[in-house]
């Protein structure tokens, strides 16, 4: 059987002040870490957005090239049909 130590029953003003200081420091550290994390996340999102924009531009260029290729092929087919028909 484990025996739990009895907690101190008396909290002096000095001990409460020390605890308060530790809690305040912990919250300040956590706030600073969250601020750093927010900055890192914003930078990462900015890189991803730039990548998406470049991929979208490439996709539009490829689509335009394919449309041009299809139009050229249709022109060649129409010319061949015209030559064979007459």
FIRO-566885 format. One record per residue (C-alpha): x negated, y, z negated; residue in three letters. Coordinates in steps of 0.02 Angstrom, whole numbers, padded with zeros to 5 digits, always signed. Layout:
! FIRO-566885
XYZala ...
//
This chain:
! FIRO-566885
+00000+00000+00000unk -00064+00172+00047unk -00057+00304-00085unk -00029+00479-00021unk -00123+00616-00111unk -00013+00739-00202unk -00006+00907-00114unk -00063+01060-00205unk +00082+01144-00288unk +00006+01316-00297unk -00022+01427-00148unk -00121+01581-00193unk -00111+01741-00094unk -00289+01712-00035unk -00247+01538+00031unk -00091+01603+00118unk -00193+01743+00197unk -00321+01616+00258unk -00184+01507+00331unk -00104+01659+00413unk -00271+01709+00490unk -00298+01532+00558unk -00124+01526+00633unk -00145+01699+00711unk -00313+01647+00785unk -00238+01487+00853unk -00097+01582+00938unk -00220+01710+01009unk -00329+01570+01078unk -00179+01484+01155unk -00118+01647+01232unk -00290+01677+01309unk -00295+01500+01379unk -00123+01522+01457unk -00177+01687+01534unk -00329+01602+01611unk -00220+01461+01674unk -00098+01583+01754unk -00241+01668+01846unk -00308+01501+01909unk -00134+01447+01964unk -00103+01610+02058unk -00271+01593+02148unk -00230+01413+02192unk -00057+01459+02256unk -00132+01598+02361unk -00252+01473+02442unk -00110+01352+02476unk -00002+01490+02551unk -00145+01541+02666unk -00168+01360+02719unk +00018+01342+02755unk +00015+01501+02860unk -00132+01437+02963unk -00049+01267+02986unk +00112+01351+03042unk +00016+01457+03167unk -00069+01301+03235unk +00099+01211+03248unk +00174+01357+03346unk +00024+01359+03463unk +00038+01172+03492unk +00225+01186+03524unk +00196+01327+03649unk +00062+01224+03737unk +00178+01074+03747unk +00319+01180+03819unk +00197+01249+03948unk +00138+01073+03991unk +00316+01010+04012unk +00358+01159+04123unk +00204+01126+04230unk +00247+00941+04246unk +00425+00983+04296unk +00356+01102+04427unk +00242+00966+04496unk +00386+00841+04499unk +00499+00967+04587unk +00362+01001+04715unk +00337+00815+04747unk +00524+00788+04765unk +00531+00935+04887unk +00389+00865+04992unk +00463+00691+04997unk +00640+00753+05030unk +00594+00853+05186unk 
//
